[in-house]
Amino acid sequence: MSLKLYYDLLSQPSRALYIFLKVCNVPFEEKRINIGKGEHLSPEYQKIHPFQKVPAVQHNGFNMMESVAILRYICEEFEVADHWYPKDLKLRLRVDEYLEWQHFNTRLDCASYFFVNYLKPLLTGKPTNPQSLLQHEKRMIQTLDKLENVWLKDKNFLTGSEISIADILGSCEVEQVRIIGYNPQENRPRLAAWMKKVADETSPYYQEAHVLLNKLANKVKQESLKSTYVCKCSSALPYYVYDMK
């Protein structure tokens, strides 16, 4: 098999790539990288991804990193439905608009709130400054509201009437904050409907990719985490903590 995906399903972009490859029937070899055990820090993996993050893809010996770039490559290299990344330049531009916007909005703000609300206290043993927490929460709420009121104002999906790679990336990022007990769908009916559509359109792989996240979210909700591992991951922030049981 010529394409290899190096991933951990607790990484948002890893889930997005996994779901996309599965739903598009692109054959690939699964290379699970357990970031909880530090497998991404091995010299062997560094040869594939110099920054030692996930995900990464290897195609016929050609190494790739950065999920957005990889998704675009797959859309061009393999036969996938046009709606994922349209050939029409105007339709493609709409997808690219979100892909560029999300780096410092959906991705950064959801990951930052997750970090300061949950991970930072675990890593430092100290509570997060309440003012800092409120600032990050405000930014995340503003971003989620922009998804609700701007991106999804008059569309079923982020960039049009059909699902695209933007939707898979976006939904996987929003899912992440559920780990800390925040419900991004509450009082956001368009966002809730959109996330359901994304899950339905990519079923059963969307649900499959989120099994571990759901398990962790339930444990955090029940305040029954018994052990944690600290590791570097491919989010906008450098550390990630999760229960491996």
N, C-alpha and C positions, 0 to 999 in steps of 0.2 A: 504494500500500500504506500503510495507516494507522499501522502499528506499526513503529518503527525501534529496533534494538538497537545501541547503541554499546558495543563490547567489544574486549578483547584476550584471546586464549585462554591467555595465561600468567597471567591473573588467575583465581583460584579461583572467585569468584562469577560471573565472566563465563562460564566454562565451564559452570557450573550452569544459568545462564539460557539459554545457547545450546542445551544438551542438552534442557532442558525444552520450549522452544518447538518444537524440531525433532520431538521424540518425540510431542508433543501435536498436531502438524500445525497450529500457530498460524502463520498467514502473517506474515512480517516482513521488513523490509528490513535487510540486513546493513550496518552502518557500522563497519568495522574502525578502531580507534584504536590506532596503533602507539605505545605508551608508550615504547618504546626510542628513538624519534625525537622524543619530546616532543610528539606531536600532541595529547595531552590538556591541554597547557598553553596552547593557543591561545585567544585571546579568543572565538572562535566557539564552541568547545566549552564554555567557562565559562558561556555563556548557557544551555546545556543542563544542565550539572552544575556548580553554583557552587564545589564543592570540587575540581573538575578531576580526578576519579577515574573508574575504570571498575568495573562497567558502569553504563550509564544507559539509560533507555528513554523514547521519545517516542511518545505515542499520541494521534493527532488533535490535535497541537499541545500536548498536556499532558505536561510533563516530569516524570520520576520518577527517583529515586536510591535507593540502599540495596536490595540484592538480595532480602532477606527481604520487605520491603514490596512490591517489584515482583512477586515470585512470588505473594504473596497476592492482589494486584490481578488478575493474569492468571487465577488460578483462579476469581475472581468474575466477571470481565468476559467471559471466553471459555468456550466449551463444552469442558471437559476432564473426563476421567474422575474420578469422585467420590473415588477412593482417594488421589488426589494431595493433596487438602486437604478432608477429609470435611465434609459439611454437618451430620452428627450432631455435636452439641456435645461429647460426651464423647470421641469419636474425634478430633475436631479439636483438643481440648485436648491430647491426647497428642502430636500433631504440633507444636503451639505450645510445649509443654514443651521439646522438643528445640531448636526454633528459638531460644528464649530462652537455654537453657543453653549452646548452642554458641558464642555470642559470646565468652565469657571462658573457654572450655575448648578445644574442638576447633580453632576458628579461631585464637584467640590463642596457644595453646601450640604448635601445629604451626608457625605463622608465626614465632613468637619463636625457636624452636629453629633453624629454617631461617636466620633472620637472623644470630644470634650464631655459628652454626657455619660459615656460608659467606659471607654478604653483608657482615657487619661487617668481617671481615679484609680483604676486597677493597676496601671503601670507605675504610678507615683506613690500610691497609698494616701494621696491627699485629695480632698474634694475640689472640684473645679470652682474657680471663682464665679459666684452667682452672676455677676455682671457679664463675664465672658460667655457663660452659658446662655444667657438671655440674648446676647448679640448673635451667637451662632444659631440659636433657635429662630430668631427673627429672620435671619437670612434664608434659612431653610424654608420657613413658612412662606416667605416672599417668592421663593423659587417655585414651590409647589403651587402657589396661587397663580403664578405666571403660566404654569402648565395648564391649570384649570381654566383660566380666563383669557389667555392669549393663544397658546398653541392649540388648545382643544376647543376654542370658542365656537367654531362653526364647522368642525371636522370630526370624523370618527377616529382618525389617527393623527399623529403629530404633524404630518406633512401633506395630508390629503385624504382621499376616500379609501385608500388601500394601505395595508401594512407595509412598512419599510424597515430597513436595518436600524433606522433612528428609533423606532418603537421598541425593538428588543433591547437596545442599549438603555433607553430611558426607563423602561419598566423595571429592568434589573437593578438600576441604581435606586429607584424609589423603594423597591422591596427591602433594601438593606436596613432602613430605619425601623422596620418592624421588629428587628432583633431587640431593640431597647424599649419596646412596648408602645412606640408611637404609631398611630394609625393614619397613614397619609391620605386615605380615602374618606375619612370622616369630614362631613360638610363640603365635600368636593365631588359632587355626583358625576361630572363629566370625566374627571380623573379616574374615579372608581369604574365607570363604564368602560373607559379606555383600557385600563389594566385587565379587565375581564376579557375584552375583545382580543388583546394581545395573547393572553393565556389560551383562549379558545382557538385562535388562529394557529398557534404553535403547539397545541396539545398532541400527544401527551408529554412532549419533551420539556415544555415550560415547567410543568408540575414536577417532572423527574429531576430537573436541575435545581429545584428549590426545596427538595426534601430535607437536606441537611440544614438549610437556613430555617425552615419551619421548625425543625427539631430544636435548634438552638433558641429560636424566639420563644418557644413554649417553655424551655428550661429557664430562660431569663425571666419570663413572665411569672413563673412559679417561684422565683428566687431560690432555685435549687441547683445552681451551678456548683459542682464539686471540685472541678479541676480546670485550669486554663493553661493555654500555651501562648506564648508571646512570639510573634514572628513578623518578618517584613513582608509586605504584599504590594500589589500593583495599584493601590488606590492613590488618591492625591496625597494621602498621608502615609508615613512610613511604617506604621505598626498595626498589627491586627491581633486580636485575642479571641480565641474560641475554644469551646469544649470539644474534645475529640471523641467523647464517648457517645 
